[in-house]
Amino acid sequence: AYGKAAREQLDFWLHLGDFIYEDGLSEPADPRHAARDGIDPPHETITLEDYRRRYALYRTDEDLQALSASAPSISMWDDHEVANDAWMGGSLNHQADEGNFSARRTAAIRAYHEWLPTMVGAVPSNASETAATVASFNEGLRIRWREFHFGDLAMLLMLETRLHARTTQQGLTDEMVRQRLAKTISEFGSPPPDRWNGTELEKRLLALKREAEAEATRPEKRILGEEQLQWVRGKFREAYASGVRWRLIGQQLKQPAAPPDYEAAVRLAAASDSSRTRSAAAMWQAVLHNSTTVGASYVFDSPMPYAKAMRGMRLNITEAQRLSTLSLLAAGRYKIPSRLDGWDGYVAERGRLLNAVGGEGAGDAPKTIVYGGDSHNAWVGRLRDTHGRIVAHEFDTMSVSAPGFEFYTDWLPTDLDAAAWTAPNPDLDWADIGHRGFTLVELSQASHRVAYIGVDSGEPGSRAAVRCLAMFASPFGQEELRRCSCSRIGEVSQAIAAVGLGELRGSTSREEAVGAGAARSVSWWLIAAGCVLGCLLGCLLRPLLYAWTAGGAKERDD
């Protein structure tokens, strides 16, 4: 991915977070994900020297070196640049025996500035630096939110969602909800879903839903903080007054959605006018039945690169898989929030942000595009403020190599996973659960177009199959998100824009065609959580090309 981006003549690349992962070899990461053996340091990164060595390891990637040399970057961290599920006062992955979290955070962010070009003053490095100098620098380490302007075509706001104002999510975490779901179902003997209605189990599940919703909707929970929100409001007012065409927001998180509802996906497909979709519904129903039956067989068809040798094998459902499937079905049926580290867990703050986006001059029709990452999968949808108005279109990138939701349900077909996400979420137009890749984006005065490109990642240095998964257009000032034909993907670079989403490991002739003849384009890459998202924007008399990533590539994937 990095090597391909470096050949695209980008004007800049943008990273949305998780440039590195802090895990050590003792962490429970699946070694089959590794693109090569060994990490440095072999333990979890805690000290300044640890973080420096981890960045140095990533920078040994020759393709990343080429990308860094080819174009400037705009970047913002997420959590793994410090530790998993970080907030302003701690992290889910920081324990008491690992020292002071503030010192760890300062070390991590200092190393970040040393290895990525950022708008921060020089790092004091002489032995005689005073305590006041160090304190002043450490405060300056915390990059605030930033803005970038591209003539009258677009304004890009880069938000900070982790370390400045985020309150703790540890009152009820994602893992706690999953564990409680599984425990509750197990306590009642793990009955099949057709035996849940009106039972004590159902009452307990509904009680867990109420508890999770109460945690997610607490008004005092913050991600951005009032100072940053006021800044967003002011910048949108300025954009409206100055006539800037598009308002772009780069941030680290997938926007909220109801949990996937597999039963609803089957019902919708079964009611379709398409015989092909109805056939899929019958197959999905059989899959769900088998997945709640220990010993039932299924054909392993995981899209993950490490699983190639196992594809087509017939395996048997285990007790753990059965319980996991029942938990998924319960979360979907009763709409139990389970992504509490993201915007799903900060509902009031999300409303404040989208109300700011839909403020003065912005609520008549969407002129705002929100880019996100974090989940490692691809999402397209519309965002509404607290009044129900559509105020933005959202495009989230898949990862380059790290697994997404499909890794945790690799006995279920990924088309069923995707249908389960879209079924209960009417504003979610499209989801892809299973592909790694990047996204091309074209931005002109008239339209914003996005093409999601799937890449069969393969081994390092090898070529990979590339194909267009889906393409969407957001006409300026219209609520509609239009699904376009992928046959037009070759026009993207020649028209105006391209955005690469997710990390790639190679390229093909189709990928080579994207970006050809873009000599008059300005370009950049966005990267988040180890994923790459590339995007082209039209700027004044010529187009602007940029790319971003979001999603995640573990250090061993590099």
N, C-alpha and C positions, 0 to 999 in steps of 0.2 A: 504493500500500500504506500509506504513512504517513498519507495523508489519510483513508483508510478507518479505520485504527486510531484516529485522533484522534476519529472520530465514534462509537466503540464504548463510550465512557464507561469506559475502562480505569482501574483503580486504580494500575497501574504497568506499565511495559514494561521488558523485560530484553534486553540485548544480549550475545551470546556471542562477539563478536570480529569483526575486519576491518570496523570502522566506516568506515575509509577504505582506499584503496590508495595506495601510495607511488610508483607508476609515473609516469614522465614521458612526454611525447609521443614521445620517441625509443624507448620500450619497444615490444616487438613485439606490442602488443595490437591486435586487429583493429578498425579504426576503424568498421566496420559495427555494432559493439556500442553505439556512442555514442547516447545519447538526446538529447544536444545537443553542439555543438562547443565545443572549448576546455577546458583545465584550468588551474588556478592553484595553484602556479607551473607553468610548462610543463615544467620539468625534474623529475627525481626528488627527492623530499623528503629532505633530509639535516639541515638546520639547524633550530633552534627556529622561526625565522621561516618557513621552508618549511612545516613541519607546521602552524603556526598558519594560514597562508594556505590550505592544503588543507582544514582543518576549516571555515574560513570559507566556502569554496566550497560544501562540502556543505550548510552551514547556510543557503545561499540558497534551498534547496528549500522552497517554501512549505508543502508537505505535512509535511515533517519539522519545520518550525517549529510547525505546528499540533499535531503529535503531542507534541512536547516541552512545549508549553504545556498540554496536556490532562491529563498524568499524569506522576508521577515515574518515574525509571528506575533499574534496577539493571544495571550493565554490567561486562564484563571483556574485556580485549583478547585477540586472537590474534596472528598474526605481522605482518600488513600494517600495523598501526598503527606498526610500526617498519620492518621490511623482510621480504621473503619468506623463509619457512623460518627464522625467527629461533630462536636458542637462547641460553642464558645468556651465551655468550662471543662471539657473532658471528651471521652470517646468510649464507645463500646469495646474497643480493642486496646484500651489502656488500663493496666492494672496497677494497684498500689505499689507493688514491688518493682515497677518500671520507673519510679521516680516521679518528679513533679511534672504534671501535664503541660503547664505553661512553658517550662524549659524545653520540653520535647517539641511543642508546637513552634517555638521560636527557632529551634535548630532545624526543624523540617522546612519552615518557610525561608529561612536563610539559605539553605541548600537549594531550594526552588529558585530563588533569585540568582544564585550563582550559576545555575545550569540552564535557565531560560531567560531570554531577553525580556526585561520588564522595566516599567517606568518607576524605578526606585533608585535612590542615590547609591553611590559606591559603597561597598561593604567595608567598614573599617577593619583593617587586618593587622595593624602594627601592635606591638606588645605593650605600648604605653597608652593605649586608648583609655580614656577616663570612664568611670562608671556612668557619668552623665551622658557621654557620647554613646556608650553602648545602649543605655536606656532609650535615648532618642532614636537610635537606629532601629532597635527592636520594635519600637512603636511604628516606625516607618515601614517595617517589613510587611505589615498587614495592608497589602494592596486594598484600596477601597474600590468601589465601583467606578467604572470608567466609561467614557464616551468616545466615539469615532464618527467622523462625518465624511461623506462621499458626495461633495457638491450638494446640489438640491435633490439628488436622487434618494439618498438614504442616510439615516442616522442609526448607528449601532450602539446600544447600551449593553455593557458587560456587567452583570450582577454578581455579587458575592453572597453565597447562600450557606456558608459553613461556619466561619470562624469569627465573624464580627458580631453578629447579634442573635444567632440561632440559639434558642433555648433547648434544653435537653429533651430528647425523644425517649428516654430510658424509663419513663413511668410505665409504659407498655410498649414493648418493642415488637418488631415483626416476628422475631423468633418466639417470643412469649405467646403471641397469638397462635402461631402454628402449633406450639407445644400444647397449649390449652385445648385447641381443637382436637388434636389427636388423643389427648388424655381423656377428654370428655366422651368422645365416641367409643374409646376402648372400655371405659367404665361401664358402658351399657351393652357390651358384648359385640360392638362393631356391626350393628344390623345394617342391612341394605337400605338405600334411600326410600324405597317404597314402604318402609315400616317406620318412618320417622314422624309422620303427621299425627299431631295430638298427643305425643308421648312426653314423658319427663325429659327425655333427651332433647326434644325440640325446644322445650322451655329453657333448658340449660344453654343451648346454642343461641337462642334469642337473647338470653341474659348476657352472654359474651358479646353479642353484637352491640347491645346497648352500652356496655362498658367500653368497647373499642371506639364507638362513635362519640361517647362523652370525652374520651381522651383526645380524639382527633379534632374535635370542635371547640376545645377550650380556647377562649378568646385571647388569653394572655400568652399563648404559644407564639413564638416569632421565628421567622427565618431571615427576613431582610432587616427588620428593625425600622423604627419610625424615621430615623434620619435618612436611610437609603430610600424609603418609600417617598418621602418628601422630595428627594432628588429626582426620582422617576417622574413624579407629578410635574415638577418644574420643567424637566426636559421635554416631556410631551407637550406642555403648553408652548414652550419655545419652538418646537418642531411645527406645531400647528400655525403659530404666528409667522414663522419664516417661510412656510410653504414647502417644507421638506416632504417629498413624495411618500417614502416608506419609512416606517419605524421598525427596526430590527432589535430583538432582544436575545442575547446569548446568556444562558443560565444552565445550571448543571443537572436539573432534575426533570424527569418525565412528569407531565401534568397529571392531575388526579383522574382516576377512573374507578368505576365499580369493579369489584373483583370478578374474575372470569366466571361465567355461568355456563357450564357444560350442558346442563339439561336444557336451558333456553336455546343454546346453539342447535341442539338436535331438533327441538320443536320448530324453530324457524326454518331450518333446512327441510324438514319433513313437509312443511306447508308451502314450499316453493313451487313456482310454475315450471321450474326446470327439472326434467327427469334425472339429469345428472346430479343435481343438488339433492334430490330426494334419495337417490341411491347412496350418496355420501352420508345422508342422515341415518339410513339403515345400517351402514357400516359403522358409523360413530356410536350408535346405540349398542351394537354388539361389542365394540371395543370397551365402552364404559361398563357393560355387564361383566365382561371378562376381567376387567381391571379391578373389580370388587370381589373377585373369586380367586382365592388362593389356589395355585396350581394350574389355573387356566393358561392356555398358551397364547403367545402373541409373537408377531414377527418384528424383530428389532430393526428399526429404520431410522436411527438417530442421524441428524445431519452433521453432527460434530465431526471434525476432521479425524480425530483419534479413533472414531468408531467405524471407519471404512471397512476394516477387516471383519467386523461383526455384522455388518448390514446383511439382511436376509436370513439371519439365524433365527430359529424358532426357540424362544425361551419361555419360562413359566413365571407367572405372577407370584411374587413373594408376599409375606405378611406385611412387610414395610411398605411395599407398593400399594397393596390393598388399602391400608390405613391412610396413606398419603392421598389416594384417589378419593376416599370417603371424605377426607378433610377438605379437599378442593370442591367437591360437590356441595358440602355443607356451607362453605364460605360463599359460594356462588348463589345457592338457593336463598340463604338468609342475609346476603349482602353484608358479610362481616369484614370490615376493613382489615387489611393485612399488609399494607405497604406504608407503614407509619413513619418511616424515615424520610419519605418524600412529601410532596404536597398533599397527599392523601392524609397525612398525619398533622397537617397544619392548615386546616380548612379556612379558618378565619383570616389567616395571613394571605392565603391564596386569593380570597375575596378582595382583600385590600389592594393587592397587586393588580388584579384584573379591573377593579374599579378605577385605579390610577391609569391603566392602559386605555380604558374606555371613557376617560374624562373629557375635558374641553376639546371639542372639535374631532374627537376620535370615535364617538359613539354612533355617528350616522351610518358608517359602513366600515368594515375592517380594512385598515391600512397598516396593520401591525402583523409581523411574523415573529413567532417565538421558536427558537431552536433549543433543543434539549438533548440530554444523553442519559447516563446513569444506568438504564435498565439493560443495555446490551442488545435490545431488540428495536425494531423500526415501527414508528407510529405516525399517523397522520390524522389530524382532527381539527375541530373548532373549539374555541375557548369562550366562555360566557362570564360576564360579570355577575354580581349578586342580584341584578335586576333581570337577568335572563337574556341580556343582549349579547349577540356574538360580537366580540371585540378584537379577536385575533385568530389567525390560523396557526396551527402548531405542527412542527415537523421535528421528530426526534430520530436520532441516528442509531443504527445498530453498531455493534462493536466490529473491530477488525478481526480479532481472533478469539477473544474470551467468550465463553458460553453465556447464553441468556436464560430465560425462563425454561426453555426446552431442555436444558441440562437436568433440571430437577424433576421432569416428567418424561423421561426419554422412552417410556413405554407407550406414550400417547402420540398419535400423529400430529405433526405441527399444524396442519390445516385445521384440525379440531381445536387446538390451542388458540389459534388466531380467531376462529369463529366464536369461541367462548368469550374472548375479550370484547369483540364488537357487539355481541348479542345484547348485553345489558347497558351498552354505552352508545346512545344514538348520535352523539357528537364525535365519536371515534369512527372515522370513515374507513380506515384501513390499518391493519397490523400485520407484521411479518414476524413469526416466531420460528427462528431456525437458521436464517441466513446471516452470514457475516458479509461485510462489504462496505460500500461508501455510497454517497448520494451526490448527484449533480444538481445544481440549482441555477436557474437563470432568472435574473431580475432586470426588468426594463421599466420604463415609465408606465407601461400598460399592464404588465403581468409579472407574476412570480411563478416560475415553473420548477418543479422538483422531480428528479428521476432517481429512484432507488436502484442501485446496482448491486446485485448479489455476486459474491465471489467464492468460488470453491477453493478455499485457502490451501491446501497442499503443504508440501515441505518448504522450508526456507530456501530461497533461490530458485524454486521451480516456477513454471508458468501455471496459471490457474484459469479455470473456466469462468467467464464473466458474462452475465446476462442482466437485462433490465427486468426488475421485478414489478415495478409499477411506476407510473408517472402522473403527476397532478399539477394543475394550474390554479392559481388564485388571481383572478382578474382584479385589477385595482378597484377598490371601493365596492366590491360585491361580496355578499356573504357566502356565495357558492364556492365550493371546492370541486373542481372538475377533474374527473379521471380521464387521462389522455392516452392515446395510443403510444406504446413504446417504440413503434416504428419511426417516431420522430426524434428519437434520442440522438441521432447523429447530427441533428440541427442545433442541439443545445449550445455548443461552444460558438458556433458561427452566429447564433442569434444574440446571446449576451452572457449566459451565466452557467456556472457549474458548481455544485457543492458535493464534496466527497464525504460520505458518512461511513465510518467504520474503517478498521485497518485491513489492508489487503496484503496478500502474499503472492504477487505475480500479476500478470495481465494477459489479455488476449486481443485479437484483432478488433472485437467490438469495443473493448475498453480503449484501444488505441484510437478508434474513430472519434471518441468523445474528446473534445479539446483540440482536434485538428483544425488548423486554419484560424486559430484564435490569437493571431499576432497582435491584434489591436485591443485585446482584453486586459483588464486588470484582474488579478486573481489572488486568492488566499485559501489556506486550509484551516479548518477548525478541528481540534482534537479534544476529546473528553473521555475520561476513563479508558484511555488506550484505544479509542476508536477514532476514525478519521472521517470527517464530513467535508466535502469540497463544494464550493459554491461560487457561481459567477454572478456578479452584479453589474448592471449598467450604470455608469457614472458620467454625468454630463454628456459629452458627445461620443463617449466610447464606453464599452461595457467594463464592468469590474468583476473579476473572477476571484472567488474565495472558497475556502474549504474549511470544514470543522469536523471534529471527532467527538464522540461521546459514547460510552458503553463499557469499555474495559478490556485491556489486554494484560493479563498477569505478567509479572516480570519474567516468568519462565516461558511465556509465549514469545518474548522478545529474544 
